[in-house]
Amino acid sequence: MAKVTIDGKTIEVADGTTILQAARMIGPDVAPPTMCYYSKLKTSGGYCRTCLVEVSKGSEKDPRPMPKLVASCRTTVMDGMEVKNNDSEKVTEARKGVVEFLLLNHPLDCPVCDQAGECHLQDLSYEHGSAKTRTDFERRTFEKIDIGPYVQLHMNRCILCYRCVKVANQITDGRVHGVINRGDHSEIATYVEEAIDNDFSGNVIDVCPVGALTDKTFRFKSRVWFTKPVDAHRNCDKCSGKVVLWYKGEDVLRVTGRKDQWGEVEEFICNTCRFETKKTSDWTIEGPRKLDNHSVISANHYEFLKKPKELTINTVKPLAIEGGNN
């Protein structure tokens, strides 16, 4: 076991735990932001650099600080380590630079992007970005590509987090897409325009932190803050069948996997549940989806009220009439 202190809060964790995992155990107030790390996917992390932190004390045995900022998703804790995240000016400035770098080629598509309102890059830019950019040049552009019957790729919006590639590698029968070329020519693409067609291909939409991979059945149907998310499940022979139904009126506009507080899917779902089962009668409704208070999706939504106490005939007391018999 190792004791690590992050922003003044100490926790004891198992050996081999990363700084990011330890920070998440403490709570979201000290956890660094992430764009490429995904706890459900092996070898994820280390690409985007948004989770950089300052190690002010290496360990109890070697208290020297680390000379450079480190990626918290890849750096394991040492006993006695002290880490600065929100309390470090170096981290604040470095994170602004990382956000600026991620936005270098990102188009101003927010008004028309289906990911608007639940986009991690929007949140990152608002919380850690700078109001201005130091560069001015023409952004790289790509044509939209249909990479299957249900998924459309907008490479202009991609930040190369590699999540979709790892999903295809680890939970599908065979990967037919990946990162091709090098440097600023790198892009997500299918080999020889081959379509992504397997039972779990739709999960690339859920893991994408931006609007690069979108659900073609949901495109331009509604803004997410106008929809009502509801937990539901069904018996499915391919996956757990536990999903979130997104309603507008009585219509189910889309079906997604359930995400935890870090925006990660709890259990991956199949394409049958996601794309082909959009009738309320196909599902067992569990109740409204609990949303984070800071989420724009929670605006103007239902409140979680306590269920009123059920009354029986024996609990109803007769009214006492003044001047009459009780």
Secondary structure as a PSIPRED ss2 file (coil, helix, strand):
# PSIPRED VFORMAT (PSIPRED V4.0)

   1 M C   1.000  0.000  0.000
   2 A E   0.000  0.000  1.000
   3 K E   0.000  0.000  1.000
   4 V E   0.000  0.000  1.000
   5 T E   0.000  0.000  1.000
   6 I E   0.000  0.000  1.000
   7 D C   1.000  0.000  0.000
   8 G C   1.000  0.000  0.000
   9 K E   0.000  0.000  1.000
  10 T E   0.000  0.000  1.000
  11 I E   0.000  0.000  1.000
  12 E E   0.000  0.000  1.000
  13 V E   0.000  0.000  1.000
  14 A C   1.000  0.000  0.000
  15 D C   1.000  0.000  0.000
  16 G C   1.000  0.000  0.000
  17 T C   1.000  0.000  0.000
  18 T E   0.000  0.000  1.000
  19 I H   0.000  1.000  0.000
  20 L H   0.000  1.000  0.000
  21 Q H   0.000  1.000  0.000
  22 A H   0.000  1.000  0.000
  23 A H   0.000  1.000  0.000
  24 R H   0.000  1.000  0.000
  25 M H   0.000  1.000  0.000
  26 I H   0.000  1.000  0.000
  27 G C   1.000  0.000  0.000
  28 P C   1.000  0.000  0.000
  29 D C   1.000  0.000  0.000
  30 V C   1.000  0.000  0.000
  31 A C   1.000  0.000  0.000
  32 P C   1.000  0.000  0.000
  33 P C   1.000  0.000  0.000
  34 T C   1.000  0.000  0.000
  35 M C   1.000  0.000  0.000
  36 C C   1.000  0.000  0.000
  37 Y C   1.000  0.000  0.000
  38 Y C   1.000  0.000  0.000
  39 S C   1.000  0.000  0.000
  40 K C   1.000  0.000  0.000
  41 L C   1.000  0.000  0.000
  42 K C   1.000  0.000  0.000
  43 T C   1.000  0.000  0.000
  44 S C   1.000  0.000  0.000
  45 G C   1.000  0.000  0.000
  46 G C   1.000  0.000  0.000
  47 Y C   1.000  0.000  0.000
  48 C C   1.000  0.000  0.000
  49 R C   1.000  0.000  0.000
  50 T C   1.000  0.000  0.000
  51 C C   1.000  0.000  0.000
  52 L E   0.000  0.000  1.000
  53 V E   0.000  0.000  1.000
  54 E E   0.000  0.000  1.000
  55 V E   0.000  0.000  1.000
  56 S E   0.000  0.000  1.000
  57 K E   0.000  0.000  1.000
  58 G C   1.000  0.000  0.000
  59 S C   1.000  0.000  0.000
  60 E C   1.000  0.000  0.000
  61 K C   1.000  0.000  0.000
  62 D C   1.000  0.000  0.000
  63 P C   1.000  0.000  0.000
  64 R C   1.000  0.000  0.000
  65 P C   1.000  0.000  0.000
  66 M C   1.000  0.000  0.000
  67 P C   1.000  0.000  0.000
  68 K C   1.000  0.000  0.000
  69 L C   1.000  0.000  0.000
  70 V E   0.000  0.000  1.000
  71 A E   0.000  0.000  1.000
  72 S C   1.000  0.000  0.000
  73 C C   1.000  0.000  0.000
  74 R C   1.000  0.000  0.000
  75 T C   1.000  0.000  0.000
  76 T E   0.000  0.000  1.000
  77 V C   1.000  0.000  0.000
  78 M C   1.000  0.000  0.000
  79 D C   1.000  0.000  0.000
  80 G C   1.000  0.000  0.000
  81 M E   0.000  0.000  1.000
  82 E E   0.000  0.000  1.000
  83 V E   0.000  0.000  1.000
  84 K E   0.000  0.000  1.000
  85 N C   1.000  0.000  0.000
  86 N C   1.000  0.000  0.000
  87 D C   1.000  0.000  0.000
  88 S C   1.000  0.000  0.000
  89 E H   0.000  1.000  0.000
  90 K H   0.000  1.000  0.000
  91 V H   0.000  1.000  0.000
  92 T H   0.000  1.000  0.000
  93 E H   0.000  1.000  0.000
  94 A H   0.000  1.000  0.000
  95 R H   0.000  1.000  0.000
  96 K H   0.000  1.000  0.000
  97 G H   0.000  1.000  0.000
  98 V H   0.000  1.000  0.000
  99 V H   0.000  1.000  0.000
 100 E H   0.000  1.000  0.000
 101 F H   0.000  1.000  0.000
 102 L H   0.000  1.000  0.000
 103 L C   1.000  0.000  0.000
 104 L C   1.000  0.000  0.000
 105 N C   1.000  0.000  0.000
 106 H C   1.000  0.000  0.000
 107 P C   1.000  0.000  0.000
 108 L C   1.000  0.000  0.000
 109 D C   1.000  0.000  0.000
 110 C C   1.000  0.000  0.000
 111 P C   1.000  0.000  0.000
 112 V C   1.000  0.000  0.000
 113 C C   1.000  0.000  0.000
 114 D C   1.000  0.000  0.000
 115 Q C   1.000  0.000  0.000
 116 A C   1.000  0.000  0.000
 117 G C   1.000  0.000  0.000
 118 E C   1.000  0.000  0.000
 119 C C   1.000  0.000  0.000
 120 H H   0.000  1.000  0.000
 121 L H   0.000  1.000  0.000
 122 Q H   0.000  1.000  0.000
 123 D H   0.000  1.000  0.000
 124 L H   0.000  1.000  0.000
 125 S H   0.000  1.000  0.000
 126 Y H   0.000  1.000  0.000
 127 E H   0.000  1.000  0.000
 128 H H   0.000  1.000  0.000
 129 G C   1.000  0.000  0.000
 130 S C   1.000  0.000  0.000
 131 A C   1.000  0.000  0.000
 132 K C   1.000  0.000  0.000
 133 T C   1.000  0.000  0.000
 134 R C   1.000  0.000  0.000
 135 T C   1.000  0.000  0.000
 136 D C   1.000  0.000  0.000
 137 F C   1.000  0.000  0.000
 138 E C   1.000  0.000  0.000
 139 R C   1.000  0.000  0.000
 140 R C   1.000  0.000  0.000
 141 T C   1.000  0.000  0.000
 142 F C   1.000  0.000  0.000
 143 E C   1.000  0.000  0.000
 144 K C   1.000  0.000  0.000
 145 I E   0.000  0.000  1.000
 146 D E   0.000  0.000  1.000
 147 I C   1.000  0.000  0.000
 148 G C   1.000  0.000  0.000
 149 P C   1.000  0.000  0.000
 150 Y C   1.000  0.000  0.000
 151 V E   0.000  0.000  1.000
 152 Q E   0.000  0.000  1.000
 153 L E   0.000  0.000  1.000
 154 H C   1.000  0.000  0.000
 155 M H   0.000  1.000  0.000
 156 N H   0.000  1.000  0.000
 157 R H   0.000  1.000  0.000
 158 C C   1.000  0.000  0.000
 159 I C   1.000  0.000  0.000
 160 L C   1.000  0.000  0.000
 161 C C   1.000  0.000  0.000
 162 Y C   1.000  0.000  0.000
 163 R H   0.000  1.000  0.000
 164 C H   0.000  1.000  0.000
 165 V H   0.000  1.000  0.000
 166 K H   0.000  1.000  0.000
 167 V H   0.000  1.000  0.000
 168 A H   0.000  1.000  0.000
 169 N H   0.000  1.000  0.000
 170 Q H   0.000  1.000  0.000
 171 I H   0.000  1.000  0.000
 172 T C   1.000  0.000  0.000
 173 D C   1.000  0.000  0.000
 174 G C   1.000  0.000  0.000
 175 R C   1.000  0.000  0.000
 176 V C   1.000  0.000  0.000
 177 H E   0.000  0.000  1.000
 178 G E   0.000  0.000  1.000
 179 V E   0.000  0.000  1.000
 180 I E   0.000  0.000  1.000
 181 N C   1.000  0.000  0.000
 182 R C   1.000  0.000  0.000
 183 G H   0.000  1.000  0.000
 184 D H   0.000  1.000  0.000
 185 H H   0.000  1.000  0.000
 186 S C   1.000  0.000  0.000
 187 E E   0.000  0.000  1.000
 188 I E   0.000  0.000  1.000
 189 A E   0.000  0.000  1.000
 190 T E   0.000  0.000  1.000
 191 Y H   0.000  1.000  0.000
 192 V H   0.000  1.000  0.000
 193 E H   0.000  1.000  0.000
 194 E C   1.000  0.000  0.000
 195 A C   1.000  0.000  0.000
 196 I C   1.000  0.000  0.000
 197 D C   1.000  0.000  0.000
 198 N C   1.000  0.000  0.000
 199 D C   1.000  0.000  0.000
 200 F C   1.000  0.000  0.000
 201 S C   1.000  0.000  0.000
 202 G C   1.000  0.000  0.000
 203 N H   0.000  1.000  0.000
 204 V H   0.000  1.000  0.000
 205 I H   0.000  1.000  0.000
 206 D H   0.000  1.000  0.000
 207 V H   0.000  1.000  0.000
 208 C C   1.000  0.000  0.000
 209 P C   1.000  0.000  0.000
 210 V C   1.000  0.000  0.000
 211 G C   1.000  0.000  0.000
 212 A C   1.000  0.000  0.000
 213 L E   0.000  0.000  1.000
 214 T E   0.000  0.000  1.000
 215 D E   0.000  0.000  1.000
 216 K C   1.000  0.000  0.000
 217 T C   1.000  0.000  0.000
 218 F C   1.000  0.000  0.000
 219 R C   1.000  0.000  0.000
 220 F C   1.000  0.000  0.000
 221 K C   1.000  0.000  0.000
 222 S C   1.000  0.000  0.000
 223 R C   1.000  0.000  0.000
 224 V H   0.000  1.000  0.000
 225 W H   0.000  1.000  0.000
 226 F H   0.000  1.000  0.000
 227 T C   1.000  0.000  0.000
 228 K E   0.000  0.000  1.000
 229 P E   0.000  0.000  1.000
 230 V E   0.000  0.000  1.000
 231 D E   0.000  0.000  1.000
 232 A E   0.000  0.000  1.000
 233 H E   0.000  0.000  1.000
 234 R C   1.000  0.000  0.000
 235 N C   1.000  0.000  0.000
 236 C C   1.000  0.000  0.000
 237 D C   1.000  0.000  0.000
 238 K C   1.000  0.000  0.000
 239 C C   1.000  0.000  0.000
 240 S C   1.000  0.000  0.000
 241 G C   1.000  0.000  0.000
 242 K E   0.000  0.000  1.000
 243 V E   0.000  0.000  1.000
 244 V E   0.000  0.000  1.000
 245 L E   0.000  0.000  1.000
 246 W E   0.000  0.000  1.000
 247 Y E   0.000  0.000  1.000
 248 K E   0.000  0.000  1.000
 249 G C   1.000  0.000  0.000
 250 E C   1.000  0.000  0.000
 251 D E   0.000  0.000  1.000
 252 V E   0.000  0.000  1.000
 253 L E   0.000  0.000  1.000
 254 R E   0.000  0.000  1.000
 255 V E   0.000  0.000  1.000
 256 T E   0.000  0.000  1.000
 257 G E   0.000  0.000  1.000
 258 R C   1.000  0.000  0.000
 259 K E   0.000  0.000  1.000
 260 D C   1.000  0.000  0.000
 261 Q C   1.000  0.000  0.000
 262 W C   1.000  0.000  0.000
 263 G C   1.000  0.000  0.000
 264 E C   1.000  0.000  0.000
 265 V E   0.000  0.000  1.000
 266 E C   1.000  0.000  0.000
 267 E C   1.000  0.000  0.000
 268 F C   1.000  0.000  0.000
 269 I C   1.000  0.000  0.000
 270 C C   1.000  0.000  0.000
 271 N H   0.000  1.000  0.000
 272 T H   0.000  1.000  0.000
 273 C H   0.000  1.000  0.000
 274 R H   0.000  1.000  0.000
 275 F H   0.000  1.000  0.000
 276 E C   1.000  0.000  0.000
 277 T C   1.000  0.000  0.000
 278 K C   1.000  0.000  0.000
 279 K C   1.000  0.000  0.000
 280 T H   0.000  1.000  0.000
 281 S H   0.000  1.000  0.000
 282 D H   0.000  1.000  0.000
 283 W C   1.000  0.000  0.000
 284 T E   0.000  0.000  1.000
 285 I E   0.000  0.000  1.000
 286 E E   0.000  0.000  1.000
 287 G E   0.000  0.000  1.000
 288 P E   0.000  0.000  1.000
 289 R C   1.000  0.000  0.000
 290 K C   1.000  0.000  0.000
 291 L C   1.000  0.000  0.000
 292 D C   1.000  0.000  0.000
 293 N C   1.000  0.000  0.000
 294 H C   1.000  0.000  0.000
 295 S C   1.000  0.000  0.000
 296 V H   0.000  1.000  0.000
 297 I H   0.000  1.000  0.000
 298 S H   0.000  1.000  0.000
 299 A C   1.000  0.000  0.000
 300 N C   1.000  0.000  0.000
 301 H C   1.000  0.000  0.000
 302 Y C   1.000  0.000  0.000
 303 E C   1.000  0.000  0.000
 304 F C   1.000  0.000  0.000
 305 L C   1.000  0.000  0.000
 306 K C   1.000  0.000  0.000
 307 K C   1.000  0.000  0.000
 308 P C   1.000  0.000  0.000
 309 K C   1.000  0.000  0.000
 310 E C   1.000  0.000  0.000
 311 L C   1.000  0.000  0.000
 312 T C   1.000  0.000  0.000
 313 I C   1.000  0.000  0.000
 314 N C   1.000  0.000  0.000
 315 T C   1.000  0.000  0.000
 316 V C   1.000  0.000  0.000
 317 K C   1.000  0.000  0.000
 318 P C   1.000  0.000  0.000
 319 L C   1.000  0.000  0.000
 320 A C   1.000  0.000  0.000
 321 I C   1.000  0.000  0.000
 322 E C   1.000  0.000  0.000
 323 G C   1.000  0.000  0.000
 324 G C   1.000  0.000  0.000
 325 N C   1.000  0.000  0.000
 326 N C   1.000  0.000  0.000
